Amino acid sequence: MVEKIINELTGKRILILGYGKEGRSSLKFLSNYNVNAEIGIADQNLPLEDIEILKNKQNISIHSGANYLESVAGYNFILKAPGIPSRYLSLKQDQILSSQTDLFLMAFHDQTIGITGTKGKSTTASLVYHLLSQSGKPGLLTGNIGIPCFDIIPDICPETHVVFELSANQLENIFHSPHIALFLNLFEEHLDHFGTFEAYKNAKMNIFKYHSSSDFLIIHKDFSYLAEGNLQSNVLIYPSYEMSIYDADNLKGAHNRHNIQAAVLTAKILGLNEADIFSKLKTFKGLPHRLEFVDDKSGITFYNDSIATIPEATIAALEGLGKVDWLVIGGFDRGINYEILANHLLNNPVNHVFYTGKAGKRIIELLNKEHHSIDIKAFDKLDEVFDAIRERGKSGDVCLLSPAAASYDQYRNFEHRGDTFKELAIQFTRNTFLEK
């Protein structure tokens, strides 16, 4: 199947647009398979050490700096990284805009299980992979979870099931859909990349747009209207009462029960039997930064839900835990609507809310339009939250980091934010014992 990709690229003037993890993977693929093509690399902030290395490679042109996008005009095949918005590009009719994702799906459609959704992608993809691997079926995990799909190609056999976590950015410019598509949910997010919610939604829907009658779409009932008129797929809708038996103690909340149901439906399509599915669910461990239990030895229980970058995810975390005394929210403002979160907090108040960043300020402004008894405090650094808990917290309290916002104003990514929170929580416990 890899020959399909090689044939598609051979003889082209290829621009690798974006030289991060996926861009490097693309160059590695072109080199390893000796693809006969002219190659250019364009990236706004190409490190000097990379420039020096690339200069020593034959037939590679380098385009860096503020005007790096101008290089697009000199190539007829643009292999774009997910992080670069397509709306920034002006292409001629004879230019092809492509990506690793689309080339991979073109070649390995029949073996691919694609998972998308504003939230829950990584958990569901990891759970599907877990059910497969623990049941003895050959599988590989790739995509937005951090593994470029070209990197796994040497390990794919005809029997391999490829579990592909797909972000909207990866789905934006594709013309092939995975054989089994899971559509978990759709909420307002990534407006900084797409410009409008409509553009974001259309990108997500590409996961099933190119299905045939032999393909499967597993979709949450609240979003099944998106598939109306999509008569090609075999559509399976969840959640269902009949599947409530499937549960996992280490995946809290209704949203995770829904993720489990989507994974179970996938496993059944792939031929796993009921007993295998049920037993393997019990051995799955949740992923970091997703309603992750951190520590409770100090008497205060800490949960890290740094992945929650939209209000709906924070609400799901609050509902999943049931009891939250200290809520930590806010961060980088992407311009999404926070009324739903403010209304939830007004109707289901927590004792203390700590907020940061422009997003946090907007949430609190909405909250303060109505009368409430919530103790609200702004903070600049997470340490300040733990200082307050040390002064006023009591045994049995629950502290939840679930920001409802991106992390880029203070942190490299949500993982960095979550790791910082976990380190501070563990230090809090250590200091509590020292004080005793």
N, C-alpha and C positions, 0 to 999 in steps of 0.2 A: 504493500500500500504506500510505502514511503516514496515509491517511484512516481506516484501521482504528484506529490509535492515537488520533487526534483524536476519533473517535466514542466510543471507550471512556472518554475523559476528560471529554467535554462534559457539563455539567450537574452535575458532581460537586463535593463539598467535598473538595478535595485537600490533603493534608498532605505536603509535601516533608520527609521525616524524615532529617535529616543534610544539612548545607549545605557539603560539601566539593566536590571536582571534579565528581562526578556530580550532586549536588544543584543546583549552579549550572547545569549542563547541562540539567537538567530544567526549571528556571525559564526558561531561555533558549528551550527548545522551546515551552513554554506561551505565552510572549510572542510568539515569531516566527510561530506558527501561530494566534494570536488565539483560543486555546481558551477557550470560555465556561465558566468555572468559578470557584468561590471557592478562594482559594489561601492556605495557611498554610505557614510555614517554621519548623521546630523543630530546634534544635541546642544542645547543652549549652554550647558555648563559641563562640558567635557573636561575631565581632570587632565592636567598636564602629563601625568604619568601614562595615561591611556593614549594621549596624542602621540607621545614618543614611541610607544609600543606599536601603534597602528601605522605610523610612518614607515616602519620597517617591513610592513606587509605589502605585497605587490597588489596592484589593481584596486586599492582602496583609497577613496577620496574622503577627506575629513571636512566637515562643516560645523563650526562651533561659534558661539557668541550670540549676541542679541538678535541678529538677523538670520539665524540658522534656518528658519522656515523658508527663506527665499530659495534655498537649494532644491526644494521640491520640484521646481520647474524643470530641472535638468534630468529627471528620471521618469521612466514610464511604469515602474512598479514600486509603490510605496508600501513598505512593510512597517506599519505604524505600531508603536507601543501603546498600551491602553491608557496611559496617563495623559496623553496629548489629545485635547478635544478636536474632533473632526471639524467643528465649525470654524476653526482657525485656518483651515486649508482651502485654497482655491485651485481646483484641479481642472485640467483640460479633458476633453472627451476621450482622448486616447490614453489617458493615464488611469492606472488601476490602483485603487486604495484597498489594501489587504492587511492581514494580520496573521500571527501564528495561529490564533484561534480558528479563523476561517479556513486556512490551509489544512489544519489538523482535522477539522470536521469534514472537509471535503474527502480526505483520505481514510478517516477512521470512523465515519458516521455510524456504521452498523454496530460498533463495539462501545460506543460512548453513551454514558449516562450523564446528562448535564443538569446541574442544580443552580437555580438562581432565586433571588428574592432580596428585598431590601435588608432583611435580617434573617438569620438562621442558616445561611448558606454553608458556612464552615462546619457547624455542628452536624447538619444533615448529611453533607458530603462525607464527613469523617465517620458518621454512623453507618452509612451505606457501605463504605469501604470496610469498616469493622465487621459488619455482618457477612460480607463476601469472604474476606480473608480468614475469619474465624470458622467459616463453614467449608473451607478447603477449595473455594473457587478462586482462580487466578485473577488478581485485580491490581490496578495502579491508581494512585491518587494524584491529581494534577490541577493546575489552574490558579485561580485567585488565592488559594490557600498557601501559595508561595513557591510552587514548582512549575516552571515554564513547560508547556506541553511538548515542545520539541526535545526537551531533555529526556523524556521517558520513551521516546520512539524506539531506541535500540532494545528496550526491554519488552516491547509489545509482541505477543504471539497471537495466532489466530483465535485462541480461546480466551484471551485477556479481556476483562471488562475494565474500561477506563472510566473512573469517576472524576468528573471535571466540574470543579466549582467555577461558576461563570458570573463575573460582575457585569453590570450594565456597560461599563467601559469596554469590556472584551466582546460584548454582544453587539456593540454599536454598528459595526460595519461588517456583518457576516451575511452570507448567502447560502448557508447550510445550517441545519439544526441537528442536535444530537438525537440518536434513535429513541432514547427515553429522556424526556424533559420533565424536570420537577420545577414547578412555579409556586413558590412558598407564600409570597406576599408582595405588596407594592405600596410603599409610602413615600412621601415627599423627601427627597435626599439628592445629594450631588448636583444641586442647581448651579454650583460654581463651575462644574464641568459641562453640563448639558444646556444651561441657559434657561430652559423651561421644563416643567414637570412632564409635559406632553412628549418632549424629545426623550426624556429619561424613560418614560413608559414604553414608547415605541422600541427603544433599544432592548428593554427587557423582553418584550413580546417576540423578538427575533428568535428566542430559544425554541419556539414551536412554529414560527411562521412558515418554515420550509419543510414541514412534515409531509409524509405520504401516508397512505392508509395502513402501512405496516408499522408505523411508529406509535409511540405512546406519550400522552401528556398526563401527568399527575399534577393536579392543581387544587389549591385550597378553595373551598366553596365560596368564600367571600370575594374571590377574584375570578371565579369561573366565567363571569360575564365577558371577560377579556377574550375568551376562546369562542364566544358565540360567532358563528359563521365560519369557524375553522373546522370544516367538515372532514378533513383528512385524517387527523389523529384519532387514535383510540383513547378517549378521555376518561380518566378515573378521578373522581372528586372525593376529597377528604375534608375535614374529619368526619368520622361516622361513629355512632354509638356502638355498633357491633365491634369496633376495633379498640374499645376502651380497655380491654384486657392487657393490651401492650403498654407497658409503662417501664420507667427506669428510675429508681430511687435517686440517682445522682444527677438527674436532669429535672430541675424544678420548674413549675409554672405550666400554664395551659399552652403557651407558645411552644414549649419543648415537647409536650404531648403531641401537638400537631406535627412537629418535625419528626417525631418517632413514627407517626402514622404514614407520613410520606415515604420514609425510609422502608417501612414494612411493605407497603405496596410495591415499591421497587424490587425488594428482595423476592416477593412472590412472583413477579414477572420473570425474574431471573432463575426461578426454579427452586428456591430455597423452601424447605418444608417448615410447617408450623412449629414443630418442636425445636428445630435449629434456630429459628428466628427468636423465639421466646427466650431460650437459654443464652443466646449470644447478647441479647439486649442487656442482660443483667451484668455483663462483664465490661460494658462500655463505660469509659470515664470521660466526663465532660472536658471541653477544651478550656485553656486559660483565658481569662478576661471575659468570660461569658457566665455571669452570675456565679462566679467562682468563690467557693468558701475559702477563706484565707486563714482565720485563726479565731479562737474563742477562749483561750486559756486565761486571759486577763479578766474574764467575766463579761467583756464586750465582744460580740460576734461581728466580724468584719467580712463583707462580701465585695468582691471586685467585679464590676460589670462595665469595664472601660470600653468594651465594644459598642455599648449603647450610645450611638451618635444621633439618634432621632428620638422625638418624644414618645412615640409608640413603644420603642424598646424599653425606655425607662418605666413606662406604665406597666409593661409586661413583667419587669423585674419586681416592681412594688407589689403587684398582684401575686406573683409567684412566691415571694417571701411572706406576704401577709402582714407581718409586723416589721416596721422600720421606724427607728427613733431618730436617726441622723442620716440625712440624705445629702449627698455631695453632687452638685450639678454645675453645668456651664462649661464654657471654653470658646473655641473659635466659632464665629457666627457665619453660617452659610446662608442665612436669609430664609430659613424654613419657618413655618407657622407653629408657634408654641401654645396656642390657645387650648389645645386638647390636654396638654400637660398641666397648665395652670388650673383648668377646670377640674381635672382629676385630683389635684392637691387640695383644692378648695372643698371638694366633696369627700376626700379621704385624707385628711391632714396628717402629716407627720409632726413630731415635736420640734425638730430642728432642721432647717435647710441652710446649707452653706453653698454659696454660689461664687463663680469666678467668670471673668471674660465678658465679652459683649453679649454672647448668647445667654449667659446666666443673668445678666442685667435685664435683658428683654423678658425673660421668664418671670423674674421678680416684679417687673413693672406691670405685667399682666395680672399677677397674683395680687398685687397691692391695689388693684382697682376695686376689689371686693373686701369686705370685712373678714378677717381671719385671726386666729390665735397662734399662728406658727411663728416660732422664734427664727428670725432670718438674719444671717450674717454674711458679709462679703469676705473673701479671702484672696490673697495673691499667690500664696504657696500652700501646698497641701499640709505642711507641718502645722499650720495654724489651726486646721481642723482637729488634729490630734491633740493639740494643746488645750482646745476647748473641751474635748471629750474627757481629758484627764481631770479638768477642773470640775466639770458638771455631769459627767457620765455616771451611770450606776449599773450595777451588775444586772445582767439580763437584757441590756440595751443592744440594739442591732444597728450597725453603721453600714450603709450601702453607697458605694461609688457607682453611680449610673448617670453619666453627665448629660445625656440628650444632646450632645454637641461634639464636634470634631475637636482634636487635641492640638492642632498645629500652631496655636498662639503661644504655647509654652513647651510642647513636647514634640519629639520627632514623629510619633504616631501613637495610636491608642495603646499599643503594647508598652511603650515607654511610660505612658501615663499610668497604666495598670501596674507595671512593675514597681514604679515609685510608690504607689499606694500600698502595695503588698509589703515592701521593705519598711515603710513607716508603721504599718500595722504590727509587723513582727517586732520591730523596735519598741513599740508601745507596750507589747506584752512583756518583753525583756525588762523594760524599765519598771513595769508594774511589780514584777517579782523582786527586783533589786530594792525597790522602795519598801517592800514588805520585810 
